[in-house]
Amino acid sequence: MKRAFSVTDLRESLEDGIIPSTMRRVKSHDNVLKAVGLGDSPGHNGSRVPVLSERELREHFNMPLNEVAKKYGMCTTALKKLCRKYGVMQWPHRKLRSLEKKIASLRAEQRYTSDGHGNLDEIRKLESQRESLINGSGEGGEDEPTGGAW
């Protein structure tokens, strides 16, 4: 059976550092901010602040979405919402990995062929696609649809 607490009793017990056994501690957004080092900053009025800047987010495009979310202690849905806020509609990890594999394959082929300049234009094109994904100037290559699911 749960005990009912009056607001006064609850306030006094919290001031003394005693948490009633019927109350569970919940990892709130403020606790996450404190763990990252952003909590209790001046001017922090309790509103939610993005944990990652756009630059920090783009630095992690080479990792799967789940790993980035786990690294920053947030759920994948919250990370996806943050991505959408910054204009990233699809997490580009798999596309980047695909482009890097194609580039590596063409470079290896270039080394072992007599005409080493044949694939140079295609390599440059793939590298520019990779850079546009990372920098945010374009979301995907020409063979990938612009929208889509995560």
C-alpha positions as CSV (number, residue, x, y, z in Angstrom):
1,M,0.0,0.0,0.0
2,K,1.3,3.4,-1.0
3,R,1.7,6.1,1.6
4,A,0.3,9.6,0.9
5,F,2.6,12.5,1.8
6,S,1.6,16.0,2.4
7,V,3.5,18.7,0.4
8,T,5.0,20.0,3.6
9,D,6.3,16.6,4.7
10,L,7.7,15.9,1.3
11,R,9.5,19.3,1.1
12,E,11.0,18.8,4.5
13,S,12.2,15.3,3.7
14,L,13.7,16.4,0.5
15,E,15.5,19.3,2.2
16,D,17.0,16.8,4.7
17,G,18.1,14.6,1.8
18,I,15.7,11.8,2.7
19,I,13.8,10.4,-0.3
20,P,10.7,8.4,0.7
21,S,10.8,4.8,-0.3
22,T,7.7,5.0,-2.4
23,M,9.3,7.6,-4.7
24,R,11.5,6.3,-7.5
25,R,14.4,8.4,-8.8
26,V,14.0,9.0,-12.5
27,K,16.9,10.0,-14.8
28,S,15.6,13.3,-16.0
29,H,16.9,15.6,-18.8
30,D,18.5,17.8,-16.1
31,N,20.5,14.8,-14.7
32,V,21.8,14.0,-18.2
33,L,22.8,17.6,-18.6
34,K,24.7,17.5,-15.2
35,A,26.4,14.3,-16.3
36,V,27.6,15.9,-19.5
37,G,28.7,19.1,-17.7
38,L,25.9,21.5,-18.8
39,G,23.7,21.4,-15.8
40,D,23.4,24.1,-13.1
41,S,24.8,26.7,-15.5
42,P,23.8,30.4,-15.0
43,G,20.7,31.2,-16.9
44,H,19.5,27.6,-17.0
45,N,15.8,28.0,-16.4
46,G,14.9,24.3,-16.7
47,S,14.1,24.4,-20.4
48,R,15.5,21.7,-22.5
49,V,18.8,22.5,-24.2
50,P,20.2,20.4,-27.0
51,V,22.9,18.2,-25.6
52,L,24.8,18.1,-29.0
53,S,25.7,20.9,-31.3
54,E,25.3,20.4,-35.0
55,R,29.1,20.3,-35.4
56,E,29.4,17.6,-32.7
57,L,26.6,15.7,-34.3
58,R,28.2,15.7,-37.7
59,E,31.5,14.4,-36.2
60,H,29.6,11.2,-35.3
61,F,28.1,10.5,-38.7
62,N,30.6,7.7,-39.2
63,M,29.0,5.8,-36.3
64,P,25.6,4.0,-36.2
65,L,22.7,6.1,-34.7
66,N,22.2,3.7,-31.8
67,E,25.9,4.0,-30.7
68,V,25.8,7.8,-30.8
69,A,22.5,7.8,-28.8
70,K,24.0,5.4,-26.2
71,K,27.2,7.5,-26.0
72,Y,25.3,10.6,-25.1
73,G,22.8,8.9,-22.8
74,M,19.7,9.6,-24.9
75,C,17.1,7.5,-26.7
76,T,17.3,7.2,-30.5
77,T,14.0,9.1,-30.8
78,A,15.4,12.1,-29.1
79,L,18.5,12.0,-31.2
80,K,16.4,11.7,-34.4
81,K,14.4,14.8,-33.3
82,L,17.6,16.7,-32.7
83,C,18.8,15.6,-36.2
84,R,15.6,16.8,-37.8
85,K,16.1,20.1,-36.0
86,Y,19.5,20.5,-37.6
87,G,18.2,19.5,-41.0
88,V,19.5,15.9,-41.1
89,M,16.5,13.9,-42.3
90,Q,18.4,10.6,-42.6
91,W,21.3,9.3,-40.5
92,P,24.1,9.0,-43.1
93,H,26.3,6.3,-41.5
94,R,25.4,3.6,-44.0
95,K,25.7,5.9,-47.0
96,L,29.1,7.2,-45.8
97,R,30.3,3.6,-45.3
98,S,29.1,2.7,-48.8
99,L,30.8,5.7,-50.4
100,E,34.1,4.9,-48.5
101,K,34.0,1.3,-49.7
102,K,33.5,2.4,-53.3
103,I,36.3,4.9,-53.1
104,A,38.7,2.3,-51.6
105,S,37.7,-0.2,-54.3
106,L,38.4,2.2,-57.1
107,R,41.7,3.3,-55.6
108,A,42.8,-0.4,-55.3
109,E,41.7,-1.0,-58.9
110,Q,43.6,2.2,-59.9
111,R,46.8,0.8,-58.4
112,Y,46.7,-2.5,-60.3
113,T,45.7,-1.2,-63.7
114,S,48.1,0.1,-66.4
115,D,45.9,3.2,-67.0
116,G,45.7,4.7,-63.5
117,H,43.8,7.8,-64.5
118,G,40.6,6.1,-65.7
119,N,38.9,6.1,-62.3
120,L,40.2,9.5,-61.1
121,D,37.0,11.4,-62.1
122,E,34.7,8.9,-60.4
123,I,36.8,8.9,-57.3
124,R,36.6,12.7,-57.1
125,K,32.9,12.6,-57.6
126,L,32.4,10.0,-54.8
127,E,34.7,12.0,-52.5
128,S,32.7,15.2,-53.1
129,Q,29.5,13.3,-52.3
130,R,31.0,12.1,-49.1
131,E,32.1,15.6,-48.1
132,S,28.7,17.0,-48.9
133,L,27.1,14.4,-46.6
134,I,29.5,15.2,-43.8
135,N,29.3,19.0,-44.2
136,G,25.6,19.1,-44.7
137,S,25.6,20.8,-48.1
138,G,23.7,17.9,-49.5
139,E,21.9,15.0,-48.0
140,G,22.8,12.0,-50.1
141,G,24.0,11.0,-53.5
142,E,22.2,11.2,-56.8
143,D,21.1,7.5,-56.6
144,E,19.5,7.9,-53.2
145,P,16.0,9.3,-52.7
146,T,15.8,12.5,-50.7
147,G,13.2,11.4,-48.2
148,G,12.8,8.1,-46.4
149,A,12.7,6.3,-43.2
150,W,15.4,5.9,-40.7
